[in-house]
Structures are given as structure tokens and as C-alpha cells.
């Protein structure tokens, strides 16, 4: 990626203005936003607003070098991509039981089941309550009763990806080390790592401490929890800058987990996506057929192996809770990324999915233009 241009008049610039402005969508606009498209060697992006301000310190503009908490985008850049490489090397089988590598999991869920979110696991659970950490947290996730019948449908599960991350860790000698060896270095990601941002640019603020998860535990909404806020004494009450937002990743796993924990940049999001496109062209670090299989929708038309699918396969990628998203567009061999700090908004945050769908539409309009200016 050798040519990077910032746009001020284009569907991408309009999308940023829309994200930062008043919208009919419920929720308060994020303080800052960046959207970018890469096609071939050319990157075009638009950015506006602030990466952080107010309670997070002096104003810092959102820009190309902004570091962001990737949230659940960690599921694909980290865990899913590492599994692609391990499957490609024959070290992990998609249709083998996860219990082959995690014997504490007393059921026959396969790697494919968990990647497709069809293993029947709970969506979320605060594993860190009562000071539970690391190996004990993995055992708790593995032994928790199913919430749904296995295979009956897609039920997005952080717990499933915590277990998949542990699988990668056991096969690859630690999750961070395996992701570095199997993904970050082969795909050329120099601004991505677990737990803390890579130095070199400003860091976007995320939420006001653990306020959101405390509210989820107290209310049981959207997921019922057998526990209370008083069962944990490590709550954060400051605006998070450079700390992993996700409670399970931060409190139970020191920022290195299968479902969350990576910090990244727009440049690395696009490097990863273009790496997948190179694989589809037979010129990447993982074989074409393996990557194509992971990018193909399974039993649920909106879900591939670890990746979300939009618009009948025109876009494949993932969103992240802090307001981050990435997608590859297999045709016309392009990629799209979005960074916002929606959790740093002054009121109830705008939904990532609604913002992202608008960005995907803007990216497609951008790519249809006769030429880029």
C-alpha cells in the first residue's frame, strides 16, 4: 500500500460527516470517526472529529495514525486468522471436537460449531467475578451449561471465542505468540498487538471505565447473570485510553484473549484485509482454498467461519464493540475499514452495526465512481 490520500469531498467524506452528525438512528454520535477503502495499492480515507477529548484529556484529532481498541475485530485478526493458518497446516481440523485440545470441555462441539456460533454457548458471562482469572476463567467458560441446543441456530458467543483462543494458545505455544507468528508477521501487521497499543500515534478513548458491564450485571440485560456488581472489587471508573475495554479480556486475561484484546490502526486493518485478498489470488501466506472456505457463509447466511457476511457475500469481515469494523470485498478485490470511538460519546452510544452498514454503502458508492480524485 504505497499511495494514501485523505478525501474531503467523496462518499467516504460524506459518511464521516453522517457518523459525526445528528442521525435518526438511536444513540449519540461518536466524537471521532475514520473510514478507509483500499483497492490495489491505493488507499483513500476520510476522518473527522476527535480521538479523545474532555474527560480523556486535551483534544486529539482522529487521524490516520490513531490507535484503537479493536474489540471483537480481535476475533478475526487474532483467533480466526490463527485458526486459518493452523487448519492450513493440518494442525487443527475444523470438524474435530474442541475437546481434543481442551479436555475440560465435556461436550462434542467442533471447531466449526464455535466459529459459526452454533455451539449453544452463552453469549456473554463476566468470568472475572469473584476474582476469577486465566486458567480458572477458561475452565468456567468450558464447564458452563449450554444456553441453547447445540446446532439449533446462530447465537453469537464471546465464550466460544475465549475457548477457541485457548485452543490456539495450546497448539501454538501461547495466544499472543501464536498470533504473532501465524498472523501479524506473515500479514505484515506492525501496528497491532494485544493488551496495549503499539507506540507511534495517538490512542482513541473508549468507554468510561467498566460502566457498561456493571450495568449489564446489575440489570441482567441483555444477558442474565448469576452474580452481582459487589462480587468484584476491581472496577475501573476512568475513561479508558490504551486499556482493553472488554472486561473479560482485561480483568481475567490481562488483555490477551480469544474474543478481544488487540489494539490496531486503520493501516493494519487494511493490511490484514488485503492479505486475505492476496490469499484468494494465490499469493498470500495461507492457501487460497483454506481462506475461501473461511470466507464462505455456512448454515447461517450471515455467518462464515469466524467472520460476518453482509449483502449475500459481497462483504465479509467483523465489527467490534468500541465502534470498529473491517470487511473484504472479494469483488472488486477491495477492503473497507471503520474506526470510531462511539463508547466515548457524551450519551448512549450509537450502534456499531447501523454505522457500519452506512459505511459499507458509502464504500461501494466510492468504488463505483469512474475514477478516484
C-alpha positions in Angstrom: 0.0 0.0 0.0 2.0 2.9 -1.3 -0.5 5.7 -2.1 -2.6 7.2 0.8 -4.9 10.1 0.1 -7.2 11.9 2.5 -10.5 12.9 0.9 -12.7 15.9 1.8 -15.3 15.5 -0.9 -16.4 12.0 -1.7 -19.0 9.4 -0.4 -16.4 8.4 2.2 -16.2 12.0 3.5 -20.0 12.3 3.5 -20.1 9.0 5.5 -17.8 10.5 8.2 -19.9 13.7 8.3 -23.0 11.5 8.8 -21.4 9.4 11.5 -20.4 12.5 13.4 -23.8 14.3 13.0 -27.3 14.1 14.1 -28.9 10.9 12.9 -32.3 9.3 13.0 -30.5 6.3 14.4 -30.8 5.9 18.2 -27.8 6.9 20.1 -25.3 9.8 20.5 -22.8 10.3 17.7 -19.2 9.3 18.3 -16.7 12.1 18.9 -14.5 10.9 16.1 -14.6 8.7 13.0 -12.4 7.4 10.2 -13.4 5.4 7.1 -11.0 4.0 4.5 -11.0 2.0 1.4 -8.1 0.2 -0.3 -8.1 -1.1 -3.9 -4.8 -2.4 -5.2 -2.1 -0.1 -3.9 -4.4 2.9 -3.4 -5.9 3.9 -0.1 -8.5 6.7 0.2 -9.7 7.7 3.6 -11.7 10.4 5.4 -11.6 11.4 9.0 -13.1 13.9 11.4 -13.7 14.7 15.0 -11.6 13.8 18.0 -9.9 10.5 19.0 -10.3 11.8 22.6 -11.2 15.0 24.5 -12.9 16.2 27.6 -12.5 13.7 30.5 -9.9 11.9 28.4 -7.6 14.9 28.3 -6.7 17.7 25.8 -8.4 17.3 22.4 -6.6 14.9 20.0 -7.9 14.7 16.4 -8.9 11.4 14.8 -6.3 10.7 12.1 -4.6 8.1 10.0 -2.2 7.1 12.8 -4.8 6.8 15.5 -4.6 3.6 17.6 -7.8 1.9 18.6 -9.1 -0.9 20.7 -10.2 -3.5 18.1 -12.8 -5.1 20.4 -14.3 -8.2 18.6 -12.3 -7.5 15.4 -9.7 -9.3 17.5 -11.8 -12.4 16.9 -10.8 -12.4 13.2 -7.3 -10.7 13.1 -6.3 -12.9 16.0 -8.2 -16.1 16.7 -9.8 -16.8 13.3 -6.8 -15.9 11.2 -4.6 -18.1 13.5 -7.0 -21.0 13.1 -6.9 -20.4 9.3 -3.2 -20.9 9.4 -3.4 -24.0 11.8 -6.1 -25.6 9.6 -4.0 -24.9 6.5 -1.0 -26.6 8.2 -3.1 -29.6 9.2 -2.6 -28.9 12.9 -6.3 -28.3 13.7 -9.3 -29.9 12.0 -12.5 -27.9 11.6 -14.7 -30.8 12.2 -12.8 -32.2 15.2 -14.1 -31.7 18.7 -12.7 -28.7 20.5 -12.3 -31.1 23.5 -9.4 -32.8 21.6 -7.4 -29.7 22.6 -9.4 -28.6 25.7 -10.3 -31.8 27.6 -12.1 -29.7 30.3 -14.8 -29.1 27.6 -17.2 -32.0 28.3 -19.2 -31.9 25.0 -18.7 -32.7 21.4 -18.7 -29.1 19.9 -16.4 -28.8 16.9 -14.1 -26.0 15.9 -16.6 -25.3 13.1 -19.5 -25.1 15.5 -17.7 -22.5 17.6 -16.5 -20.5 14.6 -20.1 -20.4 13.3 -21.5 -19.6 16.8 -23.7 -22.7 16.7 -22.2 -24.5 19.7 -25.1 -23.4 22.0 -22.9 -21.5 24.4 -24.0 -18.4 26.3 -23.4 -15.1 24.6 -21.5 -13.5 27.5 -20.7 -14.0 31.1 -18.5 -11.9 33.4 -15.9 -14.6 34.1 -13.9 -12.2 36.3 -16.4 -12.0 39.1 -15.0 -13.1 42.4 -11.5 -12.5 41.1 -11.5 -15.5 38.7 -8.6 -15.3 36.2 -6.8 -17.1 33.4 -6.9 -20.9 33.6 -9.8 -20.8 36.1 -11.7 -18.5 33.8 -11.2 -20.8 30.8 -12.5 -23.8 32.9 -15.5 -21.8 34.0 -16.3 -21.0 30.3 -15.8 -24.6 29.3 -18.0 -26.1 32.0 -20.8 -23.6 32.0 -24.1 -25.2 31.0 -25.3 -24.5 27.4 -27.9 -21.8 26.9 -29.2 -23.2 23.6 -29.4 -26.6 22.0 -26.1 -27.3 20.1 -26.5 -26.6 16.3 -30.0 -25.2 16.5 -29.0 -21.8 15.3 -26.5 -19.0 15.4 -26.0 -17.4 18.9 -23.1 -15.1 18.9 -20.8 -16.1 21.7 -17.8 -14.4 23.3 -17.4 -17.6 25.4 -16.9 -19.7 22.3 -14.1 -17.4 21.1 -12.5 -17.4 24.5 -12.3 -21.2 24.2 -11.1 -21.0 20.6 -8.4 -18.6 21.7 -7.3 -21.1 24.4 -7.2 -23.8 21.7 -4.8 -21.6 19.6 -2.8 -20.9 22.7 -2.3 -24.6 23.5 -1.5 -25.6 19.9 0.7 -22.6 19.2 2.5 -22.0 22.5 0.5 -19.1 23.8 -2.1 -16.9 22.1 0.0 -13.8 21.7 3.0 -15.7 20.4 0.9 -17.8 18.1 -0.9 -14.8 16.6 2.4 -13.0 16.1 3.9 -16.0 14.3 0.9 -17.1 12.3 -0.8 -13.7 11.5 0.9 -10.5 12.4 4.3 -11.2 10.8 3.1 -13.1 7.7 0.4 -10.4 7.0 2.9 -7.5 7.8 0.9 -6.0 10.7 3.3 -3.8 12.5 0.8 -1.6 14.4 -1.2 -4.4 16.0 -0.7 -6.2 19.4 -2.5 -7.4 22.4 -3.1 -5.5 25.7 -1.5 -2.2 24.9 -1.2 -0.1 21.7 2.0 0.0 19.6 3.7 3.4 20.2 3.7 5.9 17.3 0.4 7.7 17.3 -2.5 8.9 19.4 -4.8 6.4 21.1 -8.6 6.8 20.8 -10.5 6.8 24.1 -13.2 4.1 24.6 -15.7 3.8 27.4 -15.9 5.4 30.9 -14.3 2.5 32.7 -16.5 -0.6 33.2 -19.7 1.3 33.4 -21.4 -0.7 30.6 -20.6 -4.1 32.0 -21.5 -3.1 35.5 -24.9 -2.1 34.1 -25.3 -5.4 32.3 -24.6 -7.3 35.5 -26.9 -5.2 37.6 -29.8 -5.4 35.2 -29.3 -8.8 33.6 -29.9 -7.0 30.2 -29.3 -8.2 27.6 -28.0 -11.4 29.2 -29.0 -12.8 32.6 -26.1 -13.3 35.0 -25.9 -15.3 38.2 -23.8 -12.7 40.1 -23.8 -9.1 41.4 -21.7 -6.0 40.9 -20.5 -6.4 44.5 -18.9 -9.7 43.5 -15.9 -7.8 42.0 -13.8 -5.1 43.5 -11.6 -4.1 40.6 -14.0 -1.9 38.7 -12.5 0.9 36.6 -14.1 4.3 36.8 -11.9 6.4 34.5 -12.1 7.0 30.7 -10.1 4.2 29.1 -7.2 5.2 26.9 -4.8 2.4 26.0 -6.5 -0.1 28.2 -8.5 -3.0 26.8 -12.2 -2.1 27.0 -13.6 -5.7 27.3 -14.0 -6.7 30.9 -13.2 -10.4 30.5 -10.2 -9.7 28.3 -8.8 -7.1 30.7 -9.7 -8.4 34.1 -9.4 -12.2 33.5 -6.8 -12.5 30.8 -4.6 -9.4 31.1 -5.6 -8.2 27.7 -4.8 -11.3 25.7 -7.9 -13.3 24.9 -9.6 -15.1 22.0 -12.5 -12.7 21.8 -10.9 -9.3 22.4 -7.7 -7.5 23.4 -6.0 -6.3 20.2 -5.1 -2.7 19.5 -4.7 -1.8 15.9 -4.8 1.0 13.3 -6.7 1.7 10.0 -3.5 0.8 8.1 -3.2 -2.6 9.8 -6.9 -3.3 9.3 -6.4 -2.8 5.6 -3.1 -4.7 5.5 -4.9 -7.7 7.0 -7.8 -7.4 4.6 -5.6 -7.1 1.6 -3.6 -10.0 2.8 -6.7 -12.1 2.7 -7.4 -10.9 -0.8 -3.8 -11.9 -1.8 -4.5 -15.3 -0.4 -7.6 -15.6 -2.6 -5.3 -14.7 -5.5 -2.9 -17.5 -4.5 -0.2 -15.1 -3.4 -0.7 -14.9 0.4 0.6 -16.6 3.5 -2.4 -19.1 3.6 -3.6 -21.2 0.8 -6.4 -20.0 -1.4 -8.8 -22.8 -0.7 -8.4 -22.5 3.0 -9.2 -18.8 3.1 -12.0 -19.2 0.6 -13.6 -21.8 2.9 -13.4 -19.4 5.9 -15.0 -16.6 3.9 -18.0 -18.7 2.7 -21.3 -18.5 4.6 -22.2 -21.6 6.4 -25.6 -22.8 7.8 -26.5 -19.2 8.6 -26.3 -16.9 5.5 -24.9 -14.0 7.7 -22.1 -16.1 9.2 -18.9 -17.7 7.8 -16.1 -19.3 9.8 -15.5 -16.7 12.4 -16.5 -13.9 10.0 -19.7 -12.0 9.5 -21.2 -11.9 6.0 -23.1 -8.9 4.6 -25.1 -8.4 1.3 -25.0 -12.1 0.3 -21.2 -12.3 0.5 -20.3 -9.0 -1.1 -18.6 -8.1 2.2 -17.1 -10.4 4.7 -15.5 -9.2 8.0 -16.4 -8.3 11.5 -17.4 -5.4 13.8 -16.0 -4.5 17.2 -17.8 -3.1 20.3 -15.7 0.1 20.6 -17.0 1.1 17.1 -14.5 -0.6 14.8 -15.2 -2.7 11.7 -13.4 -4.3 8.7 -14.5 -6.1 5.6 -13.0 -7.6 2.5 -15.0 -7.2 -0.8 -14.0 -10.2 -2.8 -15.3 -8.5 -5.9 -13.9 -6.0 -6.8 -10.9 -7.1 -4.6 -11.1 -4.2 -2.2 -11.4 -3.7 1.5 -13.1 -1.3 3.9 -12.3 -0.2 7.4 -14.1 2.0 10.0 -12.8 3.4 13.3 -15.0 5.3 15.7 -14.8 5.9 19.4 -18.5 5.5 19.9 -18.2 4.5 23.6 -16.6 7.9 24.3 -19.8 9.7 23.3 -21.5 12.1 25.7 -24.6 9.9 25.9 -25.9 6.5 24.9 -23.6 5.3 22.1 -24.8 4.8 18.5 -25.0 1.1 17.4 -21.9 0.0 15.6 -23.9 -2.2 13.1 -26.0 0.8 11.9 -23.0 3.0 11.4 -21.1 0.2 9.6 -23.9 -0.5 7.2 -23.9 3.1 6.2 -20.1 3.0 5.7 -20.3 -0.2 3.5 -22.9 1.6 1.3 -20.6 4.7 1.1 -17.6 2.5 0.2 -19.5 0.8 -2.6 -20.6 4.2 -3.9 -17.0 5.3 -3.8 -15.7 2.3 -5.7 -18.4 2.8 -8.4 -17.1 6.3 -9.2 -15.4 6.4 -12.7 -12.1 7.4 -11.1 -10.8 8.4 -7.7 -9.9 12.1 -7.3 
